[in-house]
Amino acid sequence: MLGLKSVTVIMVMVEFLDVGLNILSKAAMKKGMSDFVFVVYANALALFVLLPSSFFFYRRRTYPPLSWSFICKLFLVSFMSSSAQLLRFIGINYSSPTMASAMIDLMPAFTFILAVITGMEILDLRITSRQAKCIGTVVSISGALMLTLYKGLPLIRADASHNKLISLQLLLSSQTNWFIGGIVLAFQSFLLAMMHITETWVIRDYPAVLMVTTIRCIFVTIQSAAISLITVKGLNAWKLKPDIELIAIGYNATFEVMLRAGIHLWALNIKGPVYVAMFKPLGLVMALFVGVAFLGDTLYLGRLLGAAITVVGFYAVIWGKAQEEKEKAQNDQTGSFESFPQSEAEPLLPKHCKQGTEEKSLARHQLSRS
């Protein structure tokens, strides 16, 4: 099994790719693509890959039997997933990718609260590892909010010629309703937190990641298609153009629907929902880096400090998680020794050896008397 460092590296890569999805989806919607159609096409394209992959993977392997309770739970997870995807793109369309990366930072707080309520996390502040996780969660969210709300002095100014080559009009709009976009994205964060909690129950009862991902993709495609047929008017909205729209759909299908969904299920199974949610604040730090390095954005002091605080809080959570796993391993090792009662323990010497030793000592005692 992969260790904590390997899982952390994989999750960081997933969050970095997520920043690219925000930018591509905003660019596609600026071209006039419908949010609902975007979700339908992305999930349908991913389904064409997941179905044959599941068939060949489980052709010679056995998978746990499907039950109606599992199907109902997965249908609920799929509904939350399709709703979260729709809310995400609606929120980005109203605001910007930066706002999406900022509001998703509320997800760790929502996930931590729900995990404590459901009993997945134990809030015991007497233990150092759990103190680090709680403090790190608060620090990370505070840094993300500072990064979003406070600019400060400019440190690196944007290059005007570079901005002409890469127009930020793809990312921001003068007619954007930031308040509505923020509310929609905040509700999406709460929905994602609920989805992670439910997914953890599902994947621990049915530990077949590829099968769960495929079935969920089927449900999401059907649900999003039904909603789109009701809300989207006209056939022109379903026509695709061979430009950024196809690139965004292919990227979304490959990364979000297949790769990220499978990795999240795998990480939820072995690490839990709070661990997975804590990587979301890193998305805003990565969005800041991409904006400054590739899009010609201005780097401000407040954003730099907010990014540093977010990284410190994230490291505190990861350290607390590592200490928690060490404590659990030590407790399991101690419990394995204590599980054998002293009365049931095997003697150090076999019975016949013990009898032979007693007979020899008795013979020596008789000789000494004679």
Secondary structure, DSSP 8 states (H G I E B T S, - for coil): ---HHHHHHHHHHHHHHHHHHHHHHHHHHHTT--HHHHHHHHHHHHHHHHHHHHHHHSSSS------HHHHHHHHHHHHHHHHHHHHHHHHHHHS-HHHHHHHGGGHHHHHHHHHHHHTSS---TTSHHHHHHHHHHHHHHHHHHHHHH---SEEE---HHHHHHS-GGGT--TT--HHHHHHHHHHHHHHHHHHHHHHHHHHHHS--HHHHHHHHHHHHHHHHHHHHHHH--SSGGG---TTHHHHHHHHIIIIIIIIIHHHHHHHHHHH-HHHHHTTHHHHHHHHHHHHHHHS---EEHHHHHHHHHHHHHHHHHHHHHHHHHHHHHHHHHHHHHHTS-TTTS--SS-HHHHHHHHHHHHHHHHHHH-
